[in-house]
Amino acid sequence: MHWYEDDGFWVDFSEVMFPPRRRAAIAELVEGSPLFDHPAGTRVLDLACGPALYAVPLARAGCRVTGLDLSPAMLDRARAACAAAGVQVRLVQGDMLTHVEPESYDVVLNVFTSFGYFDAPEDNLRVLRNAYASLVPGGELVIDLMGKEVLAGWIGRPQVVELDDAYVVQRDTVLDDWTRLRTDWTLVRGATAREASITSQLYSAAELRALFENAGFTEVSCHGDFDLSPYDQRARRLIVRGVRPGGPTGDERKREDA
Ligand SMILES: C[S@@+](CC[C@H](N)C(=O)[O-])C[C@H]1O[C@@H](n2cnc3c(N)ncnc32)[C@H](O)[C@@H]1O
């Protein structure tokens, strides 16, 4: 089994990845970020949606959201979050490596470093090609992850995250000449420790941009945060956006929205 197929991993480390304060912060982010400023009715595919931290506020803002995830446990949490928020989200269990719904979405989102999970580089490219196929012409793909350049600024120091009754130590190791990253997680609760290792592909802005272009996307842009600031020395994330060609141009879309 690959690490990302292990439901137990997502459940055991969910307190670190999906704490309640992150849900609240994302709700604010979705309201304020130009990246999520979509007209009501926009069809959004949240690829690797987890417990619906993005799907809920997007649905609340009027988008028609589908959340896709491989993990049944994460989908259960997503279902509970949507019910608690009183929003409708279509939740689907599936694998981003194979999932395609031809020309069905205006936006495909893949956020919080949910990309680069496959060992074979061509499989990660395939995820982009699947997203391309699922978008209507003129639709956009947005990927948010920890860029190689950002990571290089702080990697090497193990991180400790304190939880209510436990703590997690996260240690990163760069592999294969900065092409891949292994993160070792240790969750310590009382006298017990739970360990897990995840390995994912690392991307610089230029590498991810090239991958988007290879998959057929145009108007590709790189940003350092959700406010669409440039990807420069102040970047906190790597956000790459690309458009499936064939729809209205960027200028035409702006005129339509005005
Ligand atoms: C880091 S979490 C991010 C979740 C969510 N995007 C967020 O921002 O909170 C990554 C998610 O990817 C899902 N996942 C892992 N491999 C997947 C795959 N091959 N296809 C679909 N989802 C996958 C996991 O179950 C997990 O929910």
The ligand as an SDF file (V2000), in Angstrom:
LIG
                    3D

 27 29  0  0  0  0  0  0  0  0999 V2000
   -2.9230   17.1500    2.8590 C   0  0  0  0  0  0  0  0  0  0  0  0
   -4.5610   16.5610    2.7320 S   0  0  0  0  0  0  0  0  0  0  0  0
   -5.3560   18.0200    2.1100 C   0  0  0  0  0  0  0  0  0  0  0  0
   -6.8420   17.9930    2.1510 C   0  0  0  0  0  0  0  0  0  0  0  0
   -7.5390   19.2840    1.7130 C   0  0  0  0  0  0  0  0  0  0  0  0
   -7.2000   19.6310    0.3550 N   0  0  0  0  0  0  0  0  0  0  0  0
   -7.2430   20.4410    2.6490 C   0  0  0  0  0  0  0  0  0  0  0  0
   -6.7900   21.4860    2.1980 O   0  0  0  0  0  0  0  0  0  0  0  0
   -7.4940   20.3220    3.8540 O   0  0  0  0  0  0  0  0  0  0  0  0
   -4.4920   15.5030    1.3180 C   0  0  0  0  0  0  0  0  0  0  0  0
   -5.7600   14.7320    0.9970 C   0  0  0  0  0  0  0  0  0  0  0  0
   -5.4920   13.9890   -0.2160 O   0  0  0  0  0  0  0  0  0  0  0  0
   -6.2280   12.7880   -0.1700 C   0  0  0  0  0  0  0  0  0  0  0  0
   -5.6120   11.8690   -1.1340 N   0  0  0  0  0  0  0  0  0  0  0  0
   -4.4320   11.2310   -1.0340 C   0  0  0  0  0  0  0  0  0  0  0  0
   -4.1710   10.5310   -2.1380 N   0  0  0  0  0  0  0  0  0  0  0  0
   -5.2190   10.7240   -2.9770 C   0  0  0  0  0  0  0  0  0  0  0  0
   -5.5220   10.2500   -4.2820 C   0  0  0  0  0  0  0  0  0  0  0  0
   -4.6920    9.4370   -4.9390 N   0  0  0  0  0  0  0  0  0  0  0  0
   -6.6880   10.6370   -4.8610 N   0  0  0  0  0  0  0  0  0  0  0  0
   -7.5580   11.4590   -4.1740 C   0  0  0  0  0  0  0  0  0  0  0  0
   -7.3030   11.9340   -2.9340 N   0  0  0  0  0  0  0  0  0  0  0  0
   -6.1510   11.5740   -2.3390 C   0  0  0  0  0  0  0  0  0  0  0  0
   -6.1010   12.3550    1.2830 C   0  0  0  0  0  0  0  0  0  0  0  0
   -7.0540   11.3990    1.6240 O   0  0  0  0  0  0  0  0  0  0  0  0
   -6.2270   13.7060    2.0160 C   0  0  0  0  0  0  0  0  0  0  0  0
   -7.5570   13.9400    2.3510 O   0  0  0  0  0  0  0  0  0  0  0  0
  1  2  1  0
  2  3  1  0
  2 10  1  0
  3  4  1  0
  4  5  1  0
  5  6  1  0
  5  7  1  0
  7  8  2  0
  7  9  1  0
 10 11  1  0
 11 12  1  0
 11 26  1  0
 12 13  1  0
 13 14  1  0
 13 24  1  0
 14 15  1  0
 14 23  1  0
 15 16  2  0
 16 17  1  0
 17 18  1  0
 17 23  2  0
 18 19  1  0
 18 20  2  0
 20 21  1  0
 21 22  2  0
 22 23  1  0
 24 25  1  0
 24 26  1  0
 26 27  1  0
M  CHG  2   2   1   9  -1
M  END
$$$$
